[in-house]
Amino acid sequence: MSPRPEATPSVTVRGATAADAALLALVGQATFLESYAGTLGGADILAHCQGQHAPAVYAAWLADPRSRCWLAQAAHGGAPVGYLVLAPAAVPVPDPDPTDLEIKRVYLLHRFQGVGLGRQLIDVAAEQARQAGSRRLLLGVYSQNHAALAFYARTGFQRVGERTFRVGNSDYFDYLLGLAL
Ligand SMILES: CC(C)(COP(=O)(O)OP(=O)(O)OC[C@H]1O[C@@H](n2cnc3c(N)ncnc32)[C@H](O)[C@@H]1OP(=O)(O)O)[C@@H](O)C(=O)NCCC(=O)NCCS
């Protein structure tokens, strides 16, 4: 029997290594564009992708022993379809703790959303954070990203603060969320 055309291709998740910086940058830029085209300005998206999703940004996280990245890849062919970056927290919460870790990025290409991969990535990061002695995961999310807010609510995150976040030449209002470990 031939596969259903709408079936999501099989995906594997693994810890990323220094050799994966370009793959992470590629899927980071693709998912940012896909997620925010029609919401944010095109020039801001381009500037953000060129700056914050440059391979060097991912290379720095991959070289930092305090950070971890996971890569989701299509089982057939190995194309990157998503990723998560965990690093020491740098968000302005009112009660920072030195063990706080931050989910800097969790992104999946649209075709790979809604089948449990996001929850799988959060679970892997939470387990890693617990093993590292962290008591809380933090993250910032655009206040108008209602789909992501619903996802974070389903995975147990609660609102702990807010910030403004610069994308290109524009400031956007973010919520800060936390998950007790
Ligand atoms: C946000 C994102 C990582 C979620 O990953 P995902 O694989 O689509 O989510 P999952 O399939 O693992 O869903 C986990 C739970 O969240 C719920 N959920 C996910 N998206 C949802 C939505 N849009 N509305 C309501 N609930 C949602 C699911 O129903 C599921 O609940 P359940 O397990 O209790 O049934 C992914 O959709 C994504 O990459 N989006 C675009 C980029 C983005 O916005 N990233 C976050 C930036 S801060």
The ligand as a Gaussian input file, in Angstrom:
#p B3LYP/6-31G(d) Opt

LIG

0 1
 C        5.175000      25.393000      18.972000
 C        5.681000      24.040000      18.469000
 C        7.138000      23.826000      18.889000
 C        4.798000      22.940000      19.092000
 O        5.266000      21.672000      18.658000
 P        4.227000      20.600000      18.062000
 O        4.995000      19.389000      17.717000
 O        3.421000      21.234000      17.007000
 O        3.291000      20.290000      19.337000
 P        2.852000      18.847000      19.839000
 O        2.251000      18.095000      18.716000
 O        3.979000      18.189000      20.571000
 O        1.693000      19.230000      20.869000
 C        1.830000      19.099000      22.293000
 C        0.531000      19.537000      22.935000
 O        0.292000      20.934000      22.626000
 C       -0.965000      21.056000      21.984000
 N       -0.859000      22.048000      20.909000
 C        0.137000      22.161000      20.001000
 N       -0.139000      23.176000      19.147000
 C       -1.341000      23.669000      19.527000
 C       -2.195000      24.697000      19.025000
 N       -1.849000      25.411000      17.942000
 N       -3.374000      24.942000      19.645000
 C       -3.739000      24.200000      20.728000
 N       -2.969000      23.193000      21.257000
 C       -1.795000      22.945000      20.647000
 C       -1.244000      19.704000      21.367000
 O       -2.642000      19.504000      21.201000
 C       -0.650000      18.778000      22.404000
 O       -1.537000      18.620000      23.483000
 P       -1.780000      17.154000      24.135000
 O       -0.442000      16.453000      24.125000
 O       -2.270000      17.463000      25.487000
 O       -2.762000      16.497000      23.230000
 C        5.571000      23.926000      16.917000
 O        4.225000      23.964000      16.553000
 C        6.324000      25.002000      16.189000
 O        7.488000      24.825000      15.909000
 N        5.675000      26.131000      15.830000
 C        6.283000      27.179000      15.033000
 C        7.459000      27.855000      15.698000
 C        7.104000      28.448000      17.024000
 O        6.156000      29.215000      17.176000
 N        7.929000      28.110000      18.029000
 C        7.807000      28.661000      19.353000
 C        8.453000      30.001000      19.357000
 S        8.554000      30.635000      21.024000

